[in-house]
Amino acid sequence: GFAAAGLVFGAALALPWLAVHRVTFERPSFRDRPAEAGVFAGIRIAFRQRTFVRLTALYIMGRVAMDLASALLILYVSYWLGRSGDFEPVMLVFLLAVIAALPFWLRVARGRDKGDVFVVGSLWWIASGLGLAFVQPDSPAWVLYAYVPVVGFGFAVVDLMPWAMLGEVIDEDELESGERREGLYNGMFTFLRKLGGAVAVFLVLGILDLAGYEKGAQQGETARQAIRWMTALGPAAFLLVGVALARGYPLTRARHRQILRELAARGARGDDAATT
């Protein structure tokens, strides 16, 4: 059964990339532009880019919060509430709420600084997530099903905004360096997110282990309380750091418009020179 599942999921994960490759292209204006810096030099340059470093730290804080929520929610439903059979439908409701919230946050982000939108979404998640500590094992099932989408509403913006902000950082880097390095920035973004999330989940599971958590066993009261409060407070701790990083984020909408104007002017001068 596991072998068959591996084949199905392997194909499901691999095949869409053929379609992605089919519709992916590099803009002609960048295709023949020579790269002046190698890979390792490019990485050093990226981490000297203060806006990128700040955005990366903000993104990692948000993604760590998301990883913690994903790791702890199944424990919360199974051991704090004692309703392991509800986990799958609860996750379905949660993910549907996240998907439904994305168009709303995209609309909110139009005409506003994305860092400010990230702050609003994070604070929403923090405030609503804290309420999970007060859902009791004897609470009616509808309470959890009604409350989880409220948390998912904030989860959506924390997932969405950093990626929307990354393109602006790439534009700023192009203005400063003359090179276009989407691959470098996206690759570092993804790698550091995976690394940060893995470390955070490892530490949280280590704390639960100290609290007496035993995998697959009936949990004691100390472990149950640890699961309860870490589900409510664990993501909030990282989100607060993300909020602090997003406050006063330097690459505002006005600054990005100025960058685009300067890039357009540079491109026009390049076209004029080529014509001449």
Sequence and secondary structure as in RCSB ss.txt:
>XXXX:A:sequence
GFAAAGLVFGAALALPWLAVHRVTFERPSFRDRPAEAGVFAGIRIAFRQRTFVRLTALYIMGRVAMDLASALLIL
YVSYWLGRSGDFEPVMLVFLLAVIAALPFWLRVARGRDKGDVFVVGSLWWIASGLGLAFVQPDSPAWVLYAYVPV
VGFGFAVVDLMPWAMLGEVIDEDELESGERREGLYNGMFTFLRKLGGAVAVFLVLGILDLAGYEKGAQQGETARQ
AIRWMTALGPAAFLLVGVALARGYPLTRARHRQILRELAARGARGDDAATT
>XXXX:A:secstr
 HHHHHHHHHHHHHTHHHHHHHH    HHHHT    S HHHHHHHHHH HHHHHHHHHHHHHHHHHHHHHHHHHH
IIIIIS  GGGHHHHHHHHHHHHHHHHHHHHHHHTTS HHHHHHHHHHHHHHHHHGGGG  TTS HHHHHHHHHH
HHHHHHHHHHHHHHHHHHHHHHHHHHHS   HHHHHHHHHHHHHHHHHHHHHHHHHHHHHTT  TTS   HHHHH
HHHHHHHHHHHHHHHHHHHHHTT S  HHHHHHHHHHHHHHHHHHHHHHH 
